[in-house]
Amino acid sequence: MPLLMCDLDDTLVERPPLFRAWAESFLAERGADPELVDWIVELDHGGHRPRGDEFLPKLAARVGYEVDLDQFLLDYNRQFGGSYRLTPEAHSALDRARAAGWSFAVVTNGPTEMQSHKLASSGIGDLADAVCISQEVGVSKPDPLIFQTAAQRAGESLRGAWMIGDNLDADIAGGAGVGARTVWVKRDYDPLVYDSDAEPDHVVSDFPDAVRLVLAASAAGG
């Protein structure tokens, strides 16, 4: 069967509304100024700000939040990670891919505990034939090993595989580097500036469209 590899954050699940909801709840629980939510969202930098080294110290100083890092990460993982859900449209897209004979692998960068909790809360982990989380594998995208491990765990070859993701450097350059065709889910809220000169095979604005494109290309022999 052909292999469909997918990123998690801002590919399978859109992160911004979930993070904003977490920030609003965080402020409300502490009686802090609700207008700080925009500042917290900016501080988060789309999830790319290190939680322990930068995000928590700055958040604590601004809000007056006193808690050790381990406790913060436990609470954050439980509340934010536990909010992840697949939209009906994204779930249907994966169902169509599975019905068309595709194997499905999640390939995501991040801490094992947090990413695993997101996958369990959203139900994505139950749908996937393989899951590769960078901390657990020992390398991050775009390293070829994480994609090779995904194929091995799914029992599939990378020949004819596709990679869908929102990060040009990690997902698109990484997928192309192992011979997969790629679809860039280009989000209009993406805060990153990319170094890669990778060129995706296709560009779309959401995950269901990416899957429809992959299935159509496969049916046409492309």
ChimeraX commands (.cxc) that place a marker at each C-alpha (Angstrom):
marker #1 position 0.00,0.00,0.00 radius 0.5
marker #1 position 1.21,3.57,-0.57 radius 0.5
marker #1 position 2.23,5.55,2.50 radius 0.5
marker #1 position 0.74,8.91,3.50 radius 0.5
marker #1 position 2.91,10.71,6.07 radius 0.5
marker #1 position 1.44,13.69,7.88 radius 0.5
marker #1 position 2.65,16.30,10.34 radius 0.5
marker #1 position 0.51,16.92,13.43 radius 0.5
marker #1 position 0.51,20.57,14.59 radius 0.5
marker #1 position -1.06,22.97,12.09 radius 0.5
marker #1 position -1.45,20.15,9.60 radius 0.5
marker #1 position -3.78,17.52,11.01 radius 0.5
marker #1 position -4.96,19.90,13.74 radius 0.5
marker #1 position -4.93,23.70,13.62 radius 0.5
marker #1 position -3.21,24.93,16.74 radius 0.5
marker #1 position -3.98,28.69,17.09 radius 0.5
marker #1 position -7.60,28.53,18.34 radius 0.5
marker #1 position -6.66,25.81,20.82 radius 0.5
marker #1 position -3.72,27.77,22.20 radius 0.5
marker #1 position -5.78,30.94,22.48 radius 0.5
marker #1 position -8.43,29.04,24.43 radius 0.5
marker #1 position -5.72,27.69,26.76 radius 0.5
marker #1 position -4.31,31.21,27.28 radius 0.5
marker #1 position -7.75,32.62,28.07 radius 0.5
marker #1 position -8.36,29.84,30.59 radius 0.5
marker #1 position -4.91,30.29,32.12 radius 0.5
marker #1 position -5.53,34.00,32.71 radius 0.5
marker #1 position -9.06,33.48,34.03 radius 0.5
marker #1 position -7.96,30.82,36.53 radius 0.5
marker #1 position -5.40,33.25,37.97 radius 0.5
marker #1 position -7.55,36.37,37.93 radius 0.5
marker #1 position -5.12,38.02,35.54 radius 0.5
marker #1 position -5.91,40.70,33.00 radius 0.5
marker #1 position -7.76,38.98,30.11 radius 0.5
marker #1 position -6.29,41.49,27.69 radius 0.5
marker #1 position -2.92,39.77,28.14 radius 0.5
marker #1 position -4.12,36.95,25.88 radius 0.5
marker #1 position -2.76,38.60,22.73 radius 0.5
marker #1 position 0.61,39.08,24.41 radius 0.5
marker #1 position 0.69,35.37,25.40 radius 0.5
marker #1 position -0.19,34.32,21.86 radius 0.5
marker #1 position 2.65,36.48,20.53 radius 0.5
marker #1 position 5.04,35.10,23.16 radius 0.5
marker #1 position 4.12,31.56,22.13 radius 0.5
marker #1 position 5.33,32.25,18.56 radius 0.5
marker #1 position 3.17,29.52,17.10 radius 0.5
marker #1 position 4.51,26.96,19.59 radius 0.5
marker #1 position 8.11,27.53,18.55 radius 0.5
marker #1 position 9.17,29.32,21.75 radius 0.5
marker #1 position 10.89,26.84,24.13 radius 0.5
marker #1 position 8.53,26.23,27.05 radius 0.5
marker #1 position 11.10,26.04,29.86 radius 0.5
marker #1 position 13.86,28.36,28.72 radius 0.5
marker #1 position 11.79,31.26,27.42 radius 0.5
marker #1 position 8.02,30.90,27.47 radius 0.5
marker #1 position 7.38,30.05,31.14 radius 0.5
marker #1 position 9.89,32.53,32.66 radius 0.5
marker #1 position 8.46,35.43,30.65 radius 0.5
marker #1 position 4.87,34.34,31.33 radius 0.5
marker #1 position 5.56,33.99,35.06 radius 0.5
marker #1 position 7.21,37.39,35.29 radius 0.5
marker #1 position 4.32,39.11,33.51 radius 0.5
marker #1 position 1.45,37.32,35.27 radius 0.5
marker #1 position 3.03,36.68,38.68 radius 0.5
marker #1 position 2.71,32.92,38.24 radius 0.5
marker #1 position 4.88,30.91,40.63 radius 0.5
marker #1 position 5.22,27.22,39.83 radius 0.5
marker #1 position 8.12,24.92,39.05 radius 0.5
marker #1 position 8.76,23.91,35.47 radius 0.5
marker #1 position 7.79,20.26,35.89 radius 0.5
marker #1 position 4.40,21.16,37.35 radius 0.5
marker #1 position 3.78,23.74,34.64 radius 0.5
marker #1 position 4.57,21.23,31.90 radius 0.5
marker #1 position 2.26,18.65,33.50 radius 0.5
marker #1 position -0.60,21.14,33.68 radius 0.5
marker #1 position 0.09,22.52,30.22 radius 0.5
marker #1 position 0.23,19.04,28.70 radius 0.5
marker #1 position -3.01,18.01,30.39 radius 0.5
marker #1 position -4.97,21.13,29.49 radius 0.5
marker #1 position -3.58,22.21,26.13 radius 0.5
marker #1 position -2.57,18.81,24.77 radius 0.5
marker #1 position -5.88,17.40,25.93 radius 0.5
marker #1 position -7.79,19.92,23.83 radius 0.5
marker #1 position -6.64,18.49,20.49 radius 0.5
marker #1 position -9.42,17.18,18.26 radius 0.5
marker #1 position -9.75,16.23,14.61 radius 0.5
marker #1 position -12.37,18.20,12.73 radius 0.5
marker #1 position -15.02,16.07,10.99 radius 0.5
marker #1 position -13.55,17.17,7.65 radius 0.5
marker #1 position -10.04,16.07,8.59 radius 0.5
marker #1 position -11.34,12.77,9.96 radius 0.5
marker #1 position -13.30,12.14,6.75 radius 0.5
marker #1 position -10.19,12.90,4.68 radius 0.5
marker #1 position -8.22,10.25,6.57 radius 0.5
marker #1 position -11.09,7.79,6.24 radius 0.5
marker #1 position -11.09,8.31,2.47 radius 0.5
marker #1 position -7.35,7.73,2.29 radius 0.5
marker #1 position -7.63,4.52,4.31 radius 0.5
marker #1 position -10.54,3.34,2.17 radius 0.5
marker #1 position -8.43,3.98,-0.95 radius 0.5
marker #1 position -5.75,1.65,0.39 radius 0.5
marker #1 position -3.29,4.10,1.92 radius 0.5
marker #1 position -1.31,3.53,5.08 radius 0.5
marker #1 position -1.15,6.54,7.37 radius 0.5
marker #1 position 1.81,7.65,9.51 radius 0.5
marker #1 position 2.15,10.66,11.79 radius 0.5
marker #1 position 5.61,12.25,11.72 radius 0.5
marker #1 position 5.92,15.05,14.26 radius 0.5
marker #1 position 8.63,17.03,16.00 radius 0.5
marker #1 position 8.27,17.65,19.71 radius 0.5
marker #1 position 8.41,16.14,23.20 radius 0.5
marker #1 position 7.14,12.57,23.36 radius 0.5
marker #1 position 4.77,13.11,26.29 radius 0.5
marker #1 position 3.10,16.19,24.86 radius 0.5
marker #1 position 2.75,14.88,21.32 radius 0.5
marker #1 position 1.49,11.51,22.53 radius 0.5
marker #1 position -1.17,13.23,24.61 radius 0.5
marker #1 position -2.31,15.27,21.60 radius 0.5
marker #1 position -2.54,12.13,19.49 radius 0.5
marker #1 position -4.52,10.27,22.16 radius 0.5
marker #1 position -6.89,13.18,22.86 radius 0.5
marker #1 position -7.63,13.75,19.18 radius 0.5
marker #1 position -8.01,10.06,18.36 radius 0.5
marker #1 position -5.34,10.36,15.67 radius 0.5
marker #1 position -3.18,7.78,17.38 radius 0.5
marker #1 position -5.92,5.18,16.95 radius 0.5
marker #1 position -6.19,5.93,13.22 radius 0.5
marker #1 position -2.47,5.81,12.43 radius 0.5
marker #1 position -0.53,2.78,11.25 radius 0.5
marker #1 position 2.63,4.35,12.62 radius 0.5
marker #1 position 3.64,7.26,14.83 radius 0.5
marker #1 position 7.09,8.87,14.92 radius 0.5
marker #1 position 7.79,11.60,17.49 radius 0.5
marker #1 position 11.18,13.27,17.21 radius 0.5
marker #1 position 12.17,12.99,20.86 radius 0.5
marker #1 position 11.38,9.29,20.91 radius 0.5
marker #1 position 13.05,8.54,17.56 radius 0.5
marker #1 position 16.11,10.60,18.47 radius 0.5
marker #1 position 16.13,12.89,15.43 radius 0.5
marker #1 position 13.87,15.68,14.19 radius 0.5
marker #1 position 12.49,16.43,10.75 radius 0.5
marker #1 position 14.03,17.02,8.22 radius 0.5
marker #1 position 16.44,14.21,9.19 radius 0.5
marker #1 position 15.81,11.28,6.80 radius 0.5
marker #1 position 15.83,8.79,9.68 radius 0.5
marker #1 position 12.49,9.90,11.08 radius 0.5
marker #1 position 10.77,9.37,7.72 radius 0.5
marker #1 position 12.52,6.05,7.20 radius 0.5
marker #1 position 11.41,4.97,10.67 radius 0.5
marker #1 position 7.81,5.94,9.87 radius 0.5
marker #1 position 7.85,3.77,6.76 radius 0.5
marker #1 position 9.42,0.87,8.63 radius 0.5
marker #1 position 6.86,1.05,11.44 radius 0.5
marker #1 position 4.01,1.22,8.95 radius 0.5
marker #1 position 5.44,-1.76,7.08 radius 0.5
marker #1 position 5.60,0.25,3.88 radius 0.5
marker #1 position 8.16,1.58,1.41 radius 0.5
marker #1 position 8.96,5.25,0.87 radius 0.5
marker #1 position 8.60,4.59,-2.85 radius 0.5
marker #1 position 5.39,6.31,-3.88 radius 0.5
marker #1 position 4.99,7.95,-0.46 radius 0.5
marker #1 position 3.65,11.44,0.14 radius 0.5
marker #1 position 4.35,13.89,2.97 radius 0.5
marker #1 position 1.83,16.53,4.02 radius 0.5
marker #1 position 2.96,19.29,6.36 radius 0.5
marker #1 position 2.92,22.98,7.18 radius 0.5
marker #1 position 6.67,23.51,7.69 radius 0.5
marker #1 position 8.67,24.08,4.53 radius 0.5
marker #1 position 12.04,23.29,6.14 radius 0.5
marker #1 position 11.02,20.28,8.23 radius 0.5
marker #1 position 8.15,18.65,6.33 radius 0.5
marker #1 position 8.63,19.57,2.70 radius 0.5
marker #1 position 12.43,19.54,2.51 radius 0.5
marker #1 position 12.51,16.45,4.71 radius 0.5
marker #1 position 9.92,14.55,2.73 radius 0.5
marker #1 position 11.51,15.43,-0.58 radius 0.5
marker #1 position 14.85,14.36,0.83 radius 0.5
marker #1 position 13.66,10.75,1.10 radius 0.5
marker #1 position 11.99,10.76,-2.31 radius 0.5
marker #1 position 8.42,11.44,-1.17 radius 0.5
marker #1 position 6.13,13.78,-3.04 radius 0.5
marker #1 position 5.01,16.68,-0.90 radius 0.5
marker #1 position 2.05,18.93,-0.19 radius 0.5
marker #1 position 2.68,22.12,1.74 radius 0.5
marker #1 position -0.28,23.17,3.90 radius 0.5
marker #1 position 0.57,26.87,3.85 radius 0.5
marker #1 position -1.13,28.58,6.78 radius 0.5
marker #1 position -1.69,32.33,6.61 radius 0.5
marker #1 position -0.80,32.60,10.33 radius 0.5
marker #1 position 2.56,30.81,10.02 radius 0.5
marker #1 position 5.15,32.93,11.94 radius 0.5
marker #1 position 8.26,31.22,10.57 radius 0.5
marker #1 position 10.79,32.44,8.03 radius 0.5
marker #1 position 12.21,29.52,6.08 radius 0.5
marker #1 position 15.79,28.84,5.02 radius 0.5
marker #1 position 15.01,25.95,2.72 radius 0.5
marker #1 position 14.71,26.34,-1.02 radius 0.5
marker #1 position 12.53,23.22,-1.14 radius 0.5
marker #1 position 9.73,23.33,-3.67 radius 0.5
marker #1 position 6.61,21.36,-2.74 radius 0.5
marker #1 position 4.80,19.42,-5.42 radius 0.5
marker #1 position 1.60,21.19,-4.40 radius 0.5
marker #1 position 0.46,23.99,-2.09 radius 0.5
marker #1 position -2.93,24.08,-0.37 radius 0.5
marker #1 position -4.51,25.93,2.55 radius 0.5
marker #1 position -5.92,23.06,4.62 radius 0.5
marker #1 position -5.47,19.38,5.33 radius 0.5
marker #1 position -8.63,17.95,3.69 radius 0.5
marker #1 position -7.67,19.69,0.43 radius 0.5
marker #1 position -4.19,18.17,0.68 radius 0.5
marker #1 position -5.60,14.67,1.01 radius 0.5
marker #1 position -8.03,15.19,-1.87 radius 0.5
marker #1 position -5.12,16.29,-4.03 radius 0.5
marker #1 position -2.99,13.27,-3.09 radius 0.5
marker #1 position -5.82,10.83,-3.81 radius 0.5
marker #1 position -6.60,12.51,-7.14 radius 0.5
marker #1 position -2.95,12.45,-8.18 radius 0.5
marker #1 position -2.70,8.78,-7.24 radius 0.5
marker #1 position -5.86,7.88,-9.15 radius 0.5
marker #1 position -4.47,9.68,-12.20 radius 0.5
marker #1 position -1.22,7.78,-11.92 radius 0.5
marker #1 position 0.72,10.84,-10.85 radius 0.5
marker link #1:1,2 radius 0.2
marker link #1:2,3 radius 0.2
marker link #1:3,4 radius 0.2
marker link #1:4,5 radius 0.2
marker link #1:5,6 radius 0.2
marker link #1:6,7 radius 0.2
marker link #1:7,8 radius 0.2
marker link #1:8,9 radius 0.2
marker link #1:9,10 radius 0.2
marker link #1:10,11 radius 0.2
marker link #1:11,12 radius 0.2
marker link #1:12,13 radius 0.2
marker link #1:13,14 radius 0.2
marker link #1:14,15 radius 0.2
marker link #1:15,16 radius 0.2
marker link #1:16,17 radius 0.2
marker link #1:17,18 radius 0.2
marker link #1:18,19 radius 0.2
marker link #1:19,20 radius 0.2
marker link #1:20,21 radius 0.2
marker link #1:21,22 radius 0.2
marker link #1:22,23 radius 0.2
marker link #1:23,24 radius 0.2
marker link #1:24,25 radius 0.2
marker link #1:25,26 radius 0.2
marker link #1:26,27 radius 0.2
marker link #1:27,28 radius 0.2
marker link #1:28,29 radius 0.2
marker link #1:29,30 radius 0.2
marker link #1:30,31 radius 0.2
marker link #1:31,32 radius 0.2
marker link #1:32,33 radius 0.2
marker link #1:33,34 radius 0.2
marker link #1:34,35 radius 0.2
marker link #1:35,36 radius 0.2
marker link #1:36,37 radius 0.2
marker link #1:37,38 radius 0.2
marker link #1:38,39 radius 0.2
marker link #1:39,40 radius 0.2
marker link #1:40,41 radius 0.2
marker link #1:41,42 radius 0.2
marker link #1:42,43 radius 0.2
marker link #1:43,44 radius 0.2
marker link #1:44,45 radius 0.2
marker link #1:45,46 radius 0.2
marker link #1:46,47 radius 0.2
marker link #1:47,48 radius 0.2
marker link #1:48,49 radius 0.2
marker link #1:49,50 radius 0.2
marker link #1:50,51 radius 0.2
marker link #1:51,52 radius 0.2
marker link #1:52,53 radius 0.2
marker link #1:53,54 radius 0.2
marker link #1:54,55 radius 0.2
marker link #1:55,56 radius 0.2
marker link #1:56,57 radius 0.2
marker link #1:57,58 radius 0.2
marker link #1:58,59 radius 0.2
marker link #1:59,60 radius 0.2
marker link #1:60,61 radius 0.2
marker link #1:61,62 radius 0.2
marker link #1:62,63 radius 0.2
marker link #1:63,64 radius 0.2
marker link #1:64,65 radius 0.2
marker link #1:65,66 radius 0.2
marker link #1:66,67 radius 0.2
marker link #1:67,68 radius 0.2
marker link #1:68,69 radius 0.2
marker link #1:69,70 radius 0.2
marker link #1:70,71 radius 0.2
marker link #1:71,72 radius 0.2
marker link #1:72,73 radius 0.2
marker link #1:73,74 radius 0.2
marker link #1:74,75 radius 0.2
marker link #1:75,76 radius 0.2
marker link #1:76,77 radius 0.2
marker link #1:77,78 radius 0.2
marker link #1:78,79 radius 0.2
marker link #1:79,80 radius 0.2
marker link #1:80,81 radius 0.2
marker link #1:81,82 radius 0.2
marker link #1:82,83 radius 0.2
marker link #1:83,84 radius 0.2
marker link #1:84,85 radius 0.2
marker link #1:85,86 radius 0.2
marker link #1:86,87 radius 0.2
marker link #1:87,88 radius 0.2
marker link #1:88,89 radius 0.2
marker link #1:89,90 radius 0.2
marker link #1:90,91 radius 0.2
marker link #1:91,92 radius 0.2
marker link #1:92,93 radius 0.2
marker link #1:93,94 radius 0.2
marker link #1:94,95 radius 0.2
marker link #1:95,96 radius 0.2
marker link #1:96,97 radius 0.2
marker link #1:97,98 radius 0.2
marker link #1:98,99 radius 0.2
marker link #1:99,100 radius 0.2
marker link #1:100,101 radius 0.2
marker link #1:101,102 radius 0.2
marker link #1:102,103 radius 0.2
marker link #1:103,104 radius 0.2
marker link #1:104,105 radius 0.2
marker link #1:105,106 radius 0.2
marker link #1:106,107 radius 0.2
marker link #1:107,108 radius 0.2
marker link #1:108,109 radius 0.2
marker link #1:109,110 radius 0.2
marker link #1:110,111 radius 0.2
marker link #1:111,112 radius 0.2
marker link #1:112,113 radius 0.2
marker link #1:113,114 radius 0.2
marker link #1:114,115 radius 0.2
marker link #1:115,116 radius 0.2
marker link #1:116,117 radius 0.2
marker link #1:117,118 radius 0.2
marker link #1:118,119 radius 0.2
marker link #1:119,120 radius 0.2
marker link #1:120,121 radius 0.2
marker link #1:121,122 radius 0.2
marker link #1:122,123 radius 0.2
marker link #1:123,124 radius 0.2
marker link #1:124,125 radius 0.2
marker link #1:125,126 radius 0.2
marker link #1:126,127 radius 0.2
marker link #1:127,128 radius 0.2
marker link #1:128,129 radius 0.2
marker link #1:129,130 radius 0.2
marker link #1:130,131 radius 0.2
marker link #1:131,132 radius 0.2
marker link #1:132,133 radius 0.2
marker link #1:133,134 radius 0.2
marker link #1:134,135 radius 0.2
marker link #1:135,136 radius 0.2
marker link #1:136,137 radius 0.2
marker link #1:137,138 radius 0.2
marker link #1:138,139 radius 0.2
marker link #1:139,140 radius 0.2
marker link #1:140,141 radius 0.2
marker link #1:141,142 radius 0.2
marker link #1:142,143 radius 0.2
marker link #1:143,144 radius 0.2
marker link #1:144,145 radius 0.2
marker link #1:145,146 radius 0.2
marker link #1:146,147 radius 0.2
marker link #1:147,148 radius 0.2
marker link #1:148,149 radius 0.2
marker link #1:149,150 radius 0.2
marker link #1:150,151 radius 0.2
marker link #1:151,152 radius 0.2
marker link #1:152,153 radius 0.2
marker link #1:153,154 radius 0.2
marker link #1:154,155 radius 0.2
marker link #1:155,156 radius 0.2
marker link #1:156,157 radius 0.2
marker link #1:157,158 radius 0.2
marker link #1:158,159 radius 0.2
marker link #1:159,160 radius 0.2
marker link #1:160,161 radius 0.2
marker link #1:161,162 radius 0.2
marker link #1:162,163 radius 0.2
marker link #1:163,164 radius 0.2
marker link #1:164,165 radius 0.2
marker link #1:165,166 radius 0.2
marker link #1:166,167 radius 0.2
marker link #1:167,168 radius 0.2
marker link #1:168,169 radius 0.2
marker link #1:169,170 radius 0.2
marker link #1:170,171 radius 0.2
marker link #1:171,172 radius 0.2
marker link #1:172,173 radius 0.2
marker link #1:173,174 radius 0.2
marker link #1:174,175 radius 0.2
marker link #1:175,176 radius 0.2
marker link #1:176,177 radius 0.2
marker link #1:177,178 radius 0.2
marker link #1:178,179 radius 0.2
marker link #1:179,180 radius 0.2
marker link #1:180,181 radius 0.2
marker link #1:181,182 radius 0.2
marker link #1:182,183 radius 0.2
marker link #1:183,184 radius 0.2
marker link #1:184,185 radius 0.2
marker link #1:185,186 radius 0.2
marker link #1:186,187 radius 0.2
marker link #1:187,188 radius 0.2
marker link #1:188,189 radius 0.2
marker link #1:189,190 radius 0.2
marker link #1:190,191 radius 0.2
marker link #1:191,192 radius 0.2
marker link #1:192,193 radius 0.2
marker link #1:193,194 radius 0.2
marker link #1:194,195 radius 0.2
marker link #1:195,196 radius 0.2
marker link #1:196,197 radius 0.2
marker link #1:197,198 radius 0.2
marker link #1:198,199 radius 0.2
marker link #1:199,200 radius 0.2
marker link #1:200,201 radius 0.2
marker link #1:201,202 radius 0.2
marker link #1:202,203 radius 0.2
marker link #1:203,204 radius 0.2
marker link #1:204,205 radius 0.2
marker link #1:205,206 radius 0.2
marker link #1:206,207 radius 0.2
marker link #1:207,208 radius 0.2
marker link #1:208,209 radius 0.2
marker link #1:209,210 radius 0.2
marker link #1:210,211 radius 0.2
marker link #1:211,212 radius 0.2
marker link #1:212,213 radius 0.2
marker link #1:213,214 radius 0.2
marker link #1:214,215 radius 0.2
marker link #1:215,216 radius 0.2
marker link #1:216,217 radius 0.2
marker link #1:217,218 radius 0.2
marker link #1:218,219 radius 0.2
marker link #1:219,220 radius 0.2
marker link #1:220,221 radius 0.2
marker link #1:221,222 radius 0.2
view
